[in-house]
Amino acid sequence: STKCLILTGGLHADENIVNIAKSKEIPIIVTSLDTFSVVDRIQNIMGKAILKEKDKALKFKEILAKEFDMESFLKELNL
C-alpha cells in the first residue's frame, strides 16, 4: 500500500488524487527537484536498505515507525 506520494519537478496532484490521499491519510510531498535528485537524497539519508526477507522488512517498518522523524527528513531534503 502507498505510504507517501512524492511529486517531483514541481508537479502538483490533481484534486481527485489529493482527495483520495487525504481520505487515506497519505501525505503528499511536492518538490521542484527532479526524481533522480530526490531518490539520491533519500538514499543518502536512509542508506541503501536492501530488503529481501520479510522479517527484515517488518523490522525495518517497526524501526521507522518508532524512530523516523518526517520533519527532519523533509528539512534534509530542503522541502
mmCIF file of the N, C-alpha and C atoms, coordinates in Angstrom:
data_MODEL
# 
_entry.id   MODEL 
# 
loop_
_atom_site.group_PDB 
_atom_site.id 
_atom_site.type_symbol 
_atom_site.label_atom_id 
_atom_site.label_alt_id 
_atom_site.label_comp_id 
_atom_site.label_asym_id 
_atom_site.label_entity_id 
_atom_site.label_seq_id 
_atom_site.pdbx_PDB_ins_code 
_atom_site.Cartn_x 
_atom_site.Cartn_y 
_atom_site.Cartn_z 
_atom_site.occupancy 
_atom_site.B_iso_or_equiv 
_atom_site.pdbx_formal_charge 
_atom_site.auth_seq_id 
_atom_site.auth_comp_id 
_atom_site.auth_asym_id 
_atom_site.auth_atom_id 
_atom_site.pdbx_PDB_model_num 
ATOM 1   N N  . SER A 1 1  ? 0.841  -1.189  0.000   1.00 0.00 ? 1  SER A N  1 
ATOM 2   C CA . SER A 1 1  ? 0.000  0.000   0.000   1.00 0.00 ? 1  SER A CA 1 
ATOM 3   C C  . SER A 1 1  ? 0.883  1.249   0.000   1.00 0.00 ? 1  SER A C  1 
ATOM 4   N N  . THR A 1 2  ? 0.360  2.320   -0.497  1.00 0.00 ? 2  THR A N  1 
ATOM 5   C CA . THR A 1 2  ? 1.101  3.574   -0.618  1.00 0.00 ? 2  THR A CA 1 
ATOM 6   C C  . THR A 1 2  ? 1.228  4.241   0.743   1.00 0.00 ? 2  THR A C  1 
ATOM 7   N N  . LYS A 1 3  ? 2.446  4.633   1.083   1.00 0.00 ? 3  LYS A N  1 
ATOM 8   C CA . LYS A 1 3  ? 2.710  5.299   2.363   1.00 0.00 ? 3  LYS A CA 1 
ATOM 9   C C  . LYS A 1 3  ? 2.889  6.799   2.202   1.00 0.00 ? 3  LYS A C  1 
ATOM 10  N N  . CYS A 1 4  ? 3.285  7.228   0.994   1.00 0.00 ? 4  CYS A N  1 
ATOM 11  C CA . CYS A 1 4  ? 3.555  8.637   0.754   1.00 0.00 ? 4  CYS A CA 1 
ATOM 12  C C  . CYS A 1 4  ? 3.664  8.859   -0.753  1.00 0.00 ? 4  CYS A C  1 
ATOM 13  N N  . LEU A 1 5  ? 3.212  10.005  -1.219  1.00 0.00 ? 5  LEU A N  1 
ATOM 14  C CA . LEU A 1 5  ? 3.404  10.397  -2.614  1.00 0.00 ? 5  LEU A CA 1 
ATOM 15  C C  . LEU A 1 5  ? 4.436  11.512  -2.650  1.00 0.00 ? 5  LEU A C  1 
ATOM 16  N N  . ILE A 1 6  ? 5.449  11.340  -3.474  1.00 0.00 ? 6  ILE A N  1 
ATOM 17  C CA . ILE A 1 6  ? 6.452  12.386  -3.662  1.00 0.00 ? 6  ILE A CA 1 
ATOM 18  C C  . ILE A 1 6  ? 6.367  12.827  -5.116  1.00 0.00 ? 6  ILE A C  1 
ATOM 19  N N  . LEU A 1 7  ? 5.945  14.062  -5.321  1.00 0.00 ? 7  LEU A N  1 
ATOM 20  C CA . LEU A 1 7  ? 5.798  14.602  -6.666  1.00 0.00 ? 7  LEU A CA 1 
ATOM 21  C C  . LEU A 1 7  ? 6.997  15.484  -6.966  1.00 0.00 ? 7  LEU A C  1 
ATOM 22  N N  . THR A 1 8  ? 7.727  15.135  -8.008  1.00 0.00 ? 8  THR A N  1 
ATOM 23  C CA . THR A 1 8  ? 8.957  15.846  -8.348  1.00 0.00 ? 8  THR A CA 1 
ATOM 24  C C  . THR A 1 8  ? 8.730  16.803  -9.511  1.00 0.00 ? 8  THR A C  1 
ATOM 25  N N  . GLY A 1 9  ? 9.713  17.641  -9.750  1.00 0.00 ? 9  GLY A N  1 
ATOM 26  C CA . GLY A 1 9  ? 9.649  18.564  -10.875 1.00 0.00 ? 9  GLY A CA 1 
ATOM 27  C C  . GLY A 1 9  ? 8.629  19.670  -10.691 1.00 0.00 ? 9  GLY A C  1 
ATOM 28  N N  . GLY A 1 10 ? 8.209  19.912  -9.448  1.00 0.00 ? 10 GLY A N  1 
ATOM 29  C CA . GLY A 1 10 ? 7.243  20.969  -9.186  1.00 0.00 ? 10 GLY A CA 1 
ATOM 30  C C  . GLY A 1 10 ? 5.823  20.637  -9.602  1.00 0.00 ? 10 GLY A C  1 
ATOM 31  N N  . LEU A 1 11 ? 5.584  19.371  -9.931  1.00 0.00 ? 11 LEU A N  1 
ATOM 32  C CA . LEU A 1 11 ? 4.242  18.956  -10.336 1.00 0.00 ? 11 LEU A CA 1 
ATOM 33  C C  . LEU A 1 11 ? 3.319  18.906  -9.132  1.00 0.00 ? 11 LEU A C  1 
ATOM 34  N N  . HIS A 1 12 ? 2.051  19.151  -9.365  1.00 0.00 ? 12 HIS A N  1 
ATOM 35  C CA . HIS A 1 12 ? 1.051  19.063  -8.310  1.00 0.00 ? 12 HIS A CA 1 
ATOM 36  C C  . HIS A 1 12 ? 0.009  18.034  -8.710  1.00 0.00 ? 12 HIS A C  1 
ATOM 37  N N  . ALA A 1 13 ? -0.492 17.306  -7.725  1.00 0.00 ? 13 ALA A N  1 
ATOM 38  C CA . ALA A 1 13 ? -1.515 16.294  -7.982  1.00 0.00 ? 13 ALA A CA 1 
ATOM 39  C C  . ALA A 1 13 ? -2.840 16.981  -8.277  1.00 0.00 ? 13 ALA A C  1 
ATOM 40  N N  . ASP A 1 14 ? -3.635 16.345  -9.131  1.00 0.00 ? 14 ASP A N  1 
ATOM 41  C CA . ASP A 1 14 ? -4.954 16.914  -9.388  1.00 0.00 ? 14 ASP A CA 1 
ATOM 42  C C  . ASP A 1 14 ? -5.844 16.697  -8.158  1.00 0.00 ? 14 ASP A C  1 
ATOM 43  N N  . GLU A 1 15 ? -6.931 17.393  -8.117  1.00 0.00 ? 15 GLU A N  1 
ATOM 44  C CA . GLU A 1 15 ? -7.801 17.421  -6.944  1.00 0.00 ? 15 GLU A CA 1 
ATOM 45  C C  . GLU A 1 15 ? -8.295 16.032  -6.541  1.00 0.00 ? 15 GLU A C  1 
ATOM 46  N N  . ASN A 1 16 ? -8.596 15.179  -7.516  1.00 0.00 ? 16 ASN A N  1 
ATOM 47  C CA . ASN A 1 16 ? -9.070 13.829  -7.197  1.00 0.00 ? 16 ASN A CA 1 
ATOM 48  C C  . ASN A 1 16 ? -8.014 13.033  -6.435  1.00 0.00 ? 16 ASN A C  1 
ATOM 49  N N  . ILE A 1 17 ? -6.766 13.134  -6.867  1.00 0.00 ? 17 ILE A N  1 
ATOM 50  C CA . ILE A 1 17 ? -5.672 12.426  -6.199  1.00 0.00 ? 17 ILE A CA 1 
ATOM 51  C C  . ILE A 1 17 ? -5.488 12.967  -4.787  1.00 0.00 ? 17 ILE A C  1 
ATOM 52  N N  . VAL A 1 18 ? -5.528 14.284  -4.644  1.00 0.00 ? 18 VAL A N  1 
ATOM 53  C CA . VAL A 1 18 ? -5.378 14.903  -3.325  1.00 0.00 ? 18 VAL A CA 1 
ATOM 54  C C  . VAL A 1 18 ? -6.484 14.422  -2.389  1.00 0.00 ? 18 VAL A C  1 
ATOM 55  N N  . ASN A 1 19 ? -7.709 14.383  -2.874  1.00 0.00 ? 19 ASN A N  1 
ATOM 56  C CA . ASN A 1 19 ? -8.833 13.942  -2.047  1.00 0.00 ? 19 ASN A CA 1 
ATOM 57  C C  . ASN A 1 19 ? -8.690 12.487  -1.622  1.00 0.00 ? 19 ASN A C  1 
ATOM 58  N N  . ILE A 1 20 ? -8.254 11.633  -2.543  1.00 0.00 ? 20 ILE A N  1 
ATOM 59  C CA . ILE A 1 20 ? -8.043 10.219  -2.208  1.00 0.00 ? 20 ILE A CA 1 
ATOM 60  C C  . ILE A 1 20 ? -6.937 10.096  -1.165  1.00 0.00 ? 20 ILE A C  1 
ATOM 61  N N  . ALA A 1 21 ? -5.846 10.818  -1.376  1.00 0.00 ? 21 ALA A N  1 
ATOM 62  C CA . ALA A 1 21 ? -4.729 10.767  -0.427  1.00 0.00 ? 21 ALA A CA 1 
ATOM 63  C C  . ALA A 1 21 ? -5.174 11.242  0.959   1.00 0.00 ? 21 ALA A C  1 
ATOM 64  N N  . LYS A 1 22 ? -5.932 12.319  1.007   1.00 0.00 ? 22 LYS A N  1 
ATOM 65  C CA . LYS A 1 22 ? -6.423 12.825  2.293   1.00 0.00 ? 22 LYS A CA 1 
ATOM 66  C C  . LYS A 1 22 ? -7.313 11.800  2.981   1.00 0.00 ? 22 LYS A C  1 
ATOM 67  N N  . SER A 1 23 ? -8.201 11.181  2.221   1.00 0.00 ? 23 SER A N  1 
ATOM 68  C CA . SER A 1 23 ? -9.121 10.207  2.813   1.00 0.00 ? 23 SER A CA 1 
ATOM 69  C C  . SER A 1 23 ? -8.387 8.993   3.364   1.00 0.00 ? 23 SER A C  1 
ATOM 70  N N  . LYS A 1 24 ? -7.234 8.674   2.796   1.00 0.00 ? 24 LYS A N  1 
ATOM 71  C CA . LYS A 1 24 ? -6.440 7.527   3.255   1.00 0.00 ? 24 LYS A CA 1 
ATOM 72  C C  . LYS A 1 24 ? -5.283 7.952   4.155   1.00 0.00 ? 24 LYS A C  1 
ATOM 73  N N  . GLU A 1 25 ? -5.242 9.260   4.482   1.00 0.00 ? 25 GLU A N  1 
ATOM 74  C CA . GLU A 1 25 ? -4.185 9.830   5.321   1.00 0.00 ? 25 GLU A CA 1 
ATOM 75  C C  . GLU A 1 25 ? -2.791 9.548   4.759   1.00 0.00 ? 25 GLU A C  1 
ATOM 76  N N  . ILE A 1 26 ? -2.653 9.697   3.449   1.00 0.00 ? 26 ILE A N  1 
ATOM 77  C CA . ILE A 1 26 ? -1.373 9.521   2.763   1.00 0.00 ? 26 ILE A CA 1 
ATOM 78  C C  . ILE A 1 26 ? -0.788 10.908  2.512   1.00 0.00 ? 26 ILE A C  1 
ATOM 79  N N  . PRO A 1 27 ? 0.389  11.191  3.066   1.00 0.00 ? 27 PRO A N  1 
ATOM 80  C CA . PRO A 1 27 ? 0.990  12.507  2.842   1.00 0.00 ? 27 PRO A CA 1 
ATOM 81  C C  . PRO A 1 27 ? 1.456  12.684  1.399   1.00 0.00 ? 27 PRO A C  1 
ATOM 82  N N  . ILE A 1 28 ? 1.398  13.915  0.935   1.00 0.00 ? 28 ILE A N  1 
ATOM 83  C CA . ILE A 1 28 ? 1.890  14.266  -0.395  1.00 0.00 ? 28 ILE A CA 1 
ATOM 84  C C  . ILE A 1 28 ? 3.006  15.285  -0.212  1.00 0.00 ? 28 ILE A C  1 
ATOM 85  N N  . ILE A 1 29 ? 4.161  14.980  -0.793  1.00 0.00 ? 29 ILE A N  1 
ATOM 86  C CA . ILE A 1 29 ? 5.305  15.886  -0.756  1.00 0.00 ? 29 ILE A CA 1 
ATOM 87  C C  . ILE A 1 29 ? 5.530  16.384  -2.174  1.00 0.00 ? 29 ILE A C  1 
ATOM 88  N N  . VAL A 1 30 ? 5.627  17.702  -2.340  1.00 0.00 ? 30 VAL A N  1 
ATOM 89  C CA . VAL A 1 30 ? 5.879  18.297  -3.651  1.00 0.00 ? 30 VAL A CA 1 
ATOM 90  C C  . VAL A 1 30 ? 7.236  18.991  -3.601  1.00 0.00 ? 30 VAL A C  1 
ATOM 91  N N  . THR A 1 31 ? 8.069  18.715  -4.592  1.00 0.00 ? 31 THR A N  1 
ATOM 92  C CA . THR A 1 31 ? 9.386  19.339  -4.657  1.00 0.00 ? 31 THR A CA 1 
ATOM 93  C C  . THR A 1 31 ? 9.699  19.760  -6.086  1.00 0.00 ? 31 THR A C  1 
ATOM 94  N N  . SER A 1 32 ? 10.481 20.805  -6.207  1.00 0.00 ? 32 SER A N  1 
ATOM 95  C CA . SER A 1 32 ? 10.902 21.254  -7.540  1.00 0.00 ? 32 SER A CA 1 
ATOM 96  C C  . SER A 1 32 ? 12.070 20.422  -8.064  1.00 0.00 ? 32 SER A C  1 
ATOM 97  N N  . LEU A 1 33 ? 12.667 19.616  -7.195  1.00 0.00 ? 33 LEU A N  1 
ATOM 98  C CA . LEU A 1 33 ? 13.795 18.775  -7.615  1.00 0.00 ? 33 LEU A CA 1 
ATOM 99  C C  . LEU A 1 33 ? 13.339 17.699  -8.598  1.00 0.00 ? 33 LEU A C  1 
ATOM 100 N N  . ASP A 1 34 ? 14.285 17.215  -9.410  1.00 0.00 ? 34 ASP A N  1 
ATOM 101 C CA . ASP A 1 34 ? 13.967 16.119  -10.324 1.00 0.00 ? 34 ASP A CA 1 
ATOM 102 C C  . ASP A 1 34 ? 13.952 14.802  -9.550  1.00 0.00 ? 34 ASP A C  1 
ATOM 103 N N  . THR A 1 35 ? 13.358 13.776  -10.146 1.00 0.00 ? 35 THR A N  1 
ATOM 104 C CA . THR A 1 35 ? 13.191 12.486  -9.486  1.00 0.00 ? 35 THR A CA 1 
ATOM 105 C C  . THR A 1 35 ? 14.521 11.887  -9.049  1.00 0.00 ? 35 THR A C  1 
ATOM 106 N N  . PHE A 1 36 ? 15.519 11.914  -9.921  1.00 0.00 ? 36 PHE A N  1 
ATOM 107 C CA . PHE A 1 36 ? 16.820 11.340  -9.584  1.00 0.00 ? 36 PHE A CA 1 
ATOM 108 C C  . PHE A 1 36 ? 17.411 12.003  -8.347  1.00 0.00 ? 36 PHE A C  1 
ATOM 109 N N  . SER A 1 37 ? 17.339 13.322  -8.282  1.00 0.00 ? 37 SER A N  1 
ATOM 110 C CA . SER A 1 37 ? 17.895 14.053  -7.136  1.00 0.00 ? 37 SER A CA 1 
ATOM 111 C C  . SER A 1 37 ? 17.189 13.686  -5.836  1.00 0.00 ? 37 SER A C  1 
ATOM 112 N N  . VAL A 1 38 ? 15.877 13.546  -5.897  1.00 0.00 ? 38 VAL A N  1 
ATOM 113 C CA . VAL A 1 38 ? 15.120 13.182  -4.698  1.00 0.00 ? 38 VAL A CA 1 
ATOM 114 C C  . VAL A 1 38 ? 15.499 11.777  -4.239  1.00 0.00 ? 38 VAL A C  1 
ATOM 115 N N  . VAL A 1 39 ? 15.549 10.831  -5.167  1.00 0.00 ? 39 VAL A N  1 
ATOM 116 C CA . VAL A 1 39 ? 15.927 9.458   -4.817  1.00 0.00 ? 39 VAL A CA 1 
ATOM 117 C C  . VAL A 1 39 ? 17.335 9.431   -4.246  1.00 0.00 ? 39 VAL A C  1 
ATOM 118 N N  . ASP A 1 40 ? 18.237 10.174  -4.848  1.00 0.00 ? 40 ASP A N  1 
ATOM 119 C CA . ASP A 1 40 ? 19.616 10.234  -4.370  1.00 0.00 ? 40 ASP A CA 1 
ATOM 120 C C  . ASP A 1 40 ? 19.671 10.758  -2.937  1.00 0.00 ? 40 ASP A C  1 
ATOM 121 N N  . ARG A 1 41 ? 18.930 11.806  -2.649  1.00 0.00 ? 41 ARG A N  1 
ATOM 122 C CA . ARG A 1 41 ? 18.918 12.374  -1.298  1.00 0.00 ? 41 ARG A CA 1 
ATOM 123 C C  . ARG A 1 41 ? 18.307 11.405  -0.290  1.00 0.00 ? 41 ARG A C  1 
ATOM 124 N N  . ILE A 1 42 ? 17.234 10.747  -0.690  1.00 0.00 ? 42 ILE A N  1 
ATOM 125 C CA . ILE A 1 42 ? 16.615 9.765   0.207   1.00 0.00 ? 42 ILE A CA 1 
ATOM 126 C C  . ILE A 1 42 ? 17.597 8.645   0.516   1.00 0.00 ? 42 ILE A C  1 
ATOM 127 N N  . GLN A 1 43 ? 18.276 8.149   -0.506  1.00 0.00 ? 43 GLN A N  1 
ATOM 128 C CA . GLN A 1 43 ? 19.246 7.072   -0.291  1.00 0.00 ? 43 GLN A CA 1 
ATOM 129 C C  . GLN A 1 43 ? 20.396 7.528   0.597   1.00 0.00 ? 43 GLN A C  1 
ATOM 130 N N  . ASN A 1 44 ? 20.848 8.752   0.430   1.00 0.00 ? 44 ASN A N  1 
ATOM 131 C CA . ASN A 1 44 ? 21.929 9.265   1.267   1.00 0.00 ? 44 ASN A CA 1 
ATOM 132 C C  . ASN A 1 44 ? 21.505 9.395   2.724   1.00 0.00 ? 44 ASN A C  1 
ATOM 133 N N  . ILE A 1 45 ? 20.250 9.765   2.942   1.00 0.00 ? 45 ILE A N  1 
ATOM 134 C CA . ILE A 1 45 ? 19.749 9.930   4.301   1.00 0.00 ? 45 ILE A CA 1 
ATOM 135 C C  . ILE A 1 45 ? 19.424 8.577   4.937   1.00 0.00 ? 45 ILE A C  1 
ATOM 136 N N  . MET A 1 46 ? 18.728 7.741   4.206   1.00 0.00 ? 46 MET A N  1 
ATOM 137 C CA . MET A 1 46 ? 18.238 6.479   4.749   1.00 0.00 ? 46 MET A CA 1 
ATOM 138 C C  . MET A 1 46 ? 19.236 5.336   4.619   1.00 0.00 ? 46 MET A C  1 
ATOM 139 N N  . GLY A 1 47 ? 20.193 5.485   3.748   1.00 0.00 ? 47 GLY A N  1 
ATOM 140 C CA . GLY A 1 47 ? 21.088 4.371   3.467   1.00 0.00 ? 47 GLY A CA 1 
ATOM 141 C C  . GLY A 1 47 ? 20.437 3.468   2.433   1.00 0.00 ? 47 GLY A C  1 
ATOM 142 N N  . LYS A 1 48 ? 21.198 2.589   1.908   1.00 0.00 ? 48 LYS A N  1 
ATOM 143 C CA . LYS A 1 48 ? 20.674 1.698   0.875   1.00 0.00 ? 48 LYS A CA 1 
ATOM 144 C C  . LYS A 1 48 ? 20.240 0.392   1.519   1.00 0.00 ? 48 LYS A C  1 
ATOM 145 N N  . ALA A 1 49 ? 19.019 0.382   1.996   1.00 0.00 ? 49 ALA A N  1 
ATOM 146 C CA . ALA A 1 49 ? 18.472 -0.802  2.649   1.00 0.00 ? 49 ALA A CA 1 
ATOM 147 C C  . ALA A 1 49 ? 17.922 -1.750  1.592   1.00 0.00 ? 49 ALA A C  1 
ATOM 148 N N  . ILE A 1 50 ? 18.524 -2.898  1.504   1.00 0.00 ? 50 ILE A N  1 
ATOM 149 C CA . ILE A 1 50 ? 18.038 -3.918  0.579   1.00 0.00 ? 50 ILE A CA 1 
ATOM 150 C C  . ILE A 1 50 ? 17.264 -4.926  1.413   1.00 0.00 ? 50 ILE A C  1 
ATOM 151 N N  . LEU A 1 51 ? 15.980 -4.987  1.168   1.00 0.00 ? 51 LEU A N  1 
ATOM 152 C CA . LEU A 1 51 ? 15.110 -5.812  1.993   1.00 0.00 ? 51 LEU A CA 1 
ATOM 153 C C  . LEU A 1 51 ? 14.604 -7.006  1.188   1.00 0.00 ? 51 LEU A C  1 
ATOM 154 N N  . LYS A 1 52 ? 15.307 -8.114  1.302   1.00 0.00 ? 52 LYS A N  1 
ATOM 155 C CA . LYS A 1 52 ? 14.922 -9.301  0.544   1.00 0.00 ? 52 LYS A CA 1 
ATOM 156 C C  . LYS A 1 52 ? 14.099 -10.262 1.385   1.00 0.00 ? 52 LYS A C  1 
ATOM 157 N N  . GLU A 1 53 ? 14.184 -10.140 2.677   1.00 0.00 ? 53 GLU A N  1 
ATOM 158 C CA . GLU A 1 53 ? 13.488 -11.067 3.553   1.00 0.00 ? 53 GLU A CA 1 
ATOM 159 C C  . GLU A 1 53 ? 12.362 -10.353 4.276   1.00 0.00 ? 53 GLU A C  1 
ATOM 160 N N  . LYS A 1 54 ? 11.236 -11.028 4.404   1.00 0.00 ? 54 LYS A N  1 
ATOM 161 C CA . LYS A 1 54 ? 10.063 -10.436 5.026   1.00 0.00 ? 54 LYS A CA 1 
ATOM 162 C C  . LYS A 1 54 ? 10.355 -9.970  6.456   1.00 0.00 ? 54 LYS A C  1 
ATOM 163 N N  . ASP A 1 55 ? 11.083 -10.772 7.225   1.00 0.00 ? 55 ASP A N  1 
ATOM 164 C CA . ASP A 1 55 ? 11.398 -10.398 8.608   1.00 0.00 ? 55 ASP A CA 1 
ATOM 165 C C  . ASP A 1 55 ? 12.179 -9.093  8.672   1.00 0.00 ? 55 ASP A C  1 
ATOM 166 N N  . LYS A 1 56 ? 13.123 -8.929  7.762   1.00 0.00 ? 56 LYS A N  1 
ATOM 167 C CA . LYS A 1 56 ? 13.909 -7.694  7.729   1.00 0.00 ? 56 LYS A CA 1 
ATOM 168 C C  . LYS A 1 56 ? 13.017 -6.511  7.380   1.00 0.00 ? 56 LYS A C  1 
ATOM 169 N N  . ALA A 1 57 ? 12.122 -6.720  6.434   1.00 0.00 ? 57 ALA A N  1 
ATOM 170 C CA . ALA A 1 57 ? 11.207 -5.647  6.030   1.00 0.00 ? 57 ALA A CA 1 
ATOM 171 C C  . ALA A 1 57 ? 10.305 -5.251  7.194   1.00 0.00 ? 57 ALA A C  1 
ATOM 172 N N  . LEU A 1 58 ? 9.800  -6.232  7.921   1.00 0.00 ? 58 LEU A N  1 
ATOM 173 C CA . LEU A 1 58 ? 8.932  -5.935  9.057   1.00 0.00 ? 58 LEU A CA 1 
ATOM 174 C C  . LEU A 1 58 ? 9.697  -5.217  10.169  1.00 0.00 ? 58 LEU A C  1 
ATOM 175 N N  . LYS A 1 59 ? 10.925 -5.631  10.420  1.00 0.00 ? 59 LYS A N  1 
ATOM 176 C CA . LYS A 1 59 ? 11.751 -4.969  11.436  1.00 0.00 ? 59 LYS A CA 1 
ATOM 177 C C  . LYS A 1 59 ? 12.063 -3.531  11.018  1.00 0.00 ? 59 LYS A C  1 
ATOM 178 N N  . PHE A 1 60 ? 12.362 -3.340  9.732   1.00 0.00 ? 60 PHE A N  1 
ATOM 179 C CA . PHE A 1 60 ? 12.629 -2.005  9.205   1.00 0.00 ? 60 PHE A CA 1 
ATOM 180 C C  . PHE A 1 60 ? 11.405 -1.115  9.393   1.00 0.00 ? 60 PHE A C  1 
ATOM 181 N N  . LYS A 1 61 ? 10.225 -1.654  9.108   1.00 0.00 ? 61 LYS A N  1 
ATOM 182 C CA . LYS A 1 61 ? 8.979  -0.904  9.270   1.00 0.00 ? 61 LYS A CA 1 
ATOM 183 C C  . LYS A 1 61 ? 8.780  -0.514  10.740  1.00 0.00 ? 61 LYS A C  1 
ATOM 184 N N  . GLU A 1 62 ? 9.063  -1.437  11.643  1.00 0.00 ? 62 GLU A N  1 
ATOM 185 C CA . GLU A 1 62 ? 8.931  -1.180  13.074  1.00 0.00 ? 62 GLU A CA 1 
ATOM 186 C C  . GLU A 1 62 ? 9.880  -0.071  13.533  1.00 0.00 ? 62 GLU A C  1 
ATOM 187 N N  . ILE A 1 63 ? 11.116 -0.141  13.079  1.00 0.00 ? 63 ILE A N  1 
ATOM 188 C CA . ILE A 1 63 ? 12.104 0.878   13.445  1.00 0.00 ? 63 ILE A CA 1 
ATOM 189 C C  . ILE A 1 63 ? 11.696 2.242   12.896  1.00 0.00 ? 63 ILE A C  1 
ATOM 190 N N  . LEU A 1 64 ? 11.245 2.279   11.641  1.00 0.00 ? 64 LEU A N  1 
ATOM 191 C CA . LEU A 1 64 ? 10.803 3.548   11.054  1.00 0.00 ? 64 LEU A CA 1 
ATOM 192 C C  . LEU A 1 64 ? 9.657  4.148   11.852  1.00 0.00 ? 64 LEU A C  1 
ATOM 193 N N  . ALA A 1 65 ? 8.695  3.312   12.242  1.00 0.00 ? 65 ALA A N  1 
ATOM 194 C CA . ALA A 1 65 ? 7.536  3.803   12.985  1.00 0.00 ? 65 ALA A CA 1 
ATOM 195 C C  . ALA A 1 65 ? 7.963  4.451   14.302  1.00 0.00 ? 65 ALA A C  1 
ATOM 196 N N  . LYS A 1 66 ? 8.996  3.899   14.931  1.00 0.00 ? 66 LYS A N  1 
ATOM 197 C CA . LYS A 1 66 ? 9.457  4.426   16.221  1.00 0.00 ? 66 LYS A CA 1 
ATOM 198 C C  . LYS A 1 66 ? 10.419 5.601   16.073  1.00 0.00 ? 66 LYS A C  1 
ATOM 199 N N  . GLU A 1 67 ? 11.288 5.541   15.082  1.00 0.00 ? 67 GLU A N  1 
ATOM 200 C CA . GLU A 1 67 ? 12.428 6.449   15.026  1.00 0.00 ? 67 GLU A CA 1 
ATOM 201 C C  . GLU A 1 67 ? 12.393 7.506   13.927  1.00 0.00 ? 67 GLU A C  1 
ATOM 202 N N  . PHE A 1 68 ? 11.561 7.318   12.904  1.00 0.00 ? 68 PHE A N  1 
ATOM 203 C CA . PHE A 1 68 ? 11.596 8.210   11.746  1.00 0.00 ? 68 PHE A CA 1 
ATOM 204 C C  . PHE A 1 68 ? 10.976 9.556   12.079  1.00 0.00 ? 68 PHE A C  1 
ATOM 205 N N  . ASP A 1 69 ? 11.689 10.621  11.796  1.00 0.00 ? 69 ASP A N  1 
ATOM 206 C CA . ASP A 1 69 ? 11.236 11.986  12.048  1.00 0.00 ? 69 ASP A CA 1 
ATOM 207 C C  . ASP A 1 69 ? 10.982 12.662  10.701  1.00 0.00 ? 69 ASP A C  1 
ATOM 208 N N  . MET A 1 70 ? 9.713  12.710  10.285  1.00 0.00 ? 70 MET A N  1 
ATOM 209 C CA . MET A 1 70 ? 9.346  13.251  8.978   1.00 0.00 ? 70 MET A CA 1 
ATOM 210 C C  . MET A 1 70 ? 9.799  14.698  8.834   1.00 0.00 ? 70 MET A C  1 
ATOM 211 N N  . GLU A 1 71 ? 9.671  15.495  9.888   1.00 0.00 ? 71 GLU A N  1 
ATOM 212 C CA . GLU A 1 71 ? 10.049 16.909  9.808   1.00 0.00 ? 71 GLU A CA 1 
ATOM 213 C C  . GLU A 1 71 ? 11.541 17.063  9.498   1.00 0.00 ? 71 GLU A C  1 
ATOM 214 N N  . SER A 1 72 ? 12.370 16.312  10.191  1.00 0.00 ? 72 SER A N  1 
ATOM 215 C CA . SER A 1 72 ? 13.811 16.369  9.936   1.00 0.00 ? 72 SER A CA 1 
ATOM 216 C C  . SER A 1 72 ? 14.145 15.844  8.550   1.00 0.00 ? 72 SER A C  1 
ATOM 217 N N  . PHE A 1 73 ? 13.446 14.794  8.144   1.00 0.00 ? 73 PHE A N  1 
ATOM 218 C CA . PHE A 1 73 ? 13.642 14.207  6.819   1.00 0.00 ? 73 PHE A CA 1 
ATOM 219 C C  . PHE A 1 73 ? 13.373 15.242  5.731   1.00 0.00 ? 73 PHE A C  1 
ATOM 220 N N  . LEU A 1 74 ? 12.248 15.931  5.837   1.00 0.00 ? 74 LEU A N  1 
ATOM 221 C CA . LEU A 1 74 ? 11.892 16.948  4.844   1.00 0.00 ? 74 LEU A CA 1 
ATOM 222 C C  . LEU A 1 74 ? 12.876 18.111  4.879   1.00 0.00 ? 74 LEU A C  1 
ATOM 223 N N  . LYS A 1 75 ? 13.346 18.458  6.065   1.00 0.00 ? 75 LYS A N  1 
ATOM 224 C CA . LYS A 1 75 ? 14.330 19.538  6.200   1.00 0.00 ? 75 LYS A CA 1 
ATOM 225 C C  . LYS A 1 75 ? 15.622 19.168  5.479   1.00 0.00 ? 75 LYS A C  1 
ATOM 226 N N  . GLU A 1 76 ? 16.054 17.920  5.628   1.00 0.00 ? 76 GLU A N  1 
ATOM 227 C CA . GLU A 1 76 ? 17.269 17.450  4.955   1.00 0.00 ? 76 GLU A CA 1 
ATOM 228 C C  . GLU A 1 76 ? 17.119 17.486  3.437   1.00 0.00 ? 76 GLU A C  1 
ATOM 229 N N  . LEU A 1 77 ? 15.896 17.261  2.961   1.00 0.00 ? 77 LEU A N  1 
ATOM 230 C CA . LEU A 1 77 ? 15.635 17.304  1.520   1.00 0.00 ? 77 LEU A CA 1 
ATOM 231 C C  . LEU A 1 77 ? 15.419 18.729  1.022   1.00 0.00 ? 77 LEU A C  1 
ATOM 232 N N  . ASN A 1 78 ? 15.436 19.683  1.947   1.00 0.00 ? 78 ASN A N  1 
ATOM 233 C CA . ASN A 1 78 ? 15.172 21.093  1.618   1.00 0.00 ? 78 ASN A CA 1 
ATOM 234 C C  . ASN A 1 78 ? 13.783 21.282  1.038   1.00 0.00 ? 78 ASN A C  1 
ATOM 235 N N  . LEU A 1 79 ? 12.788 20.618  1.617   1.00 0.00 ? 79 LEU A N  1 
ATOM 236 C CA . LEU A 1 79 ? 11.410 20.733  1.133   1.00 0.00 ? 79 LEU A CA 1 
ATOM 237 C C  . LEU A 1 79 ? 10.606 21.608  2.072   1.00 0.00 ? 79 LEU A C  1 
# 
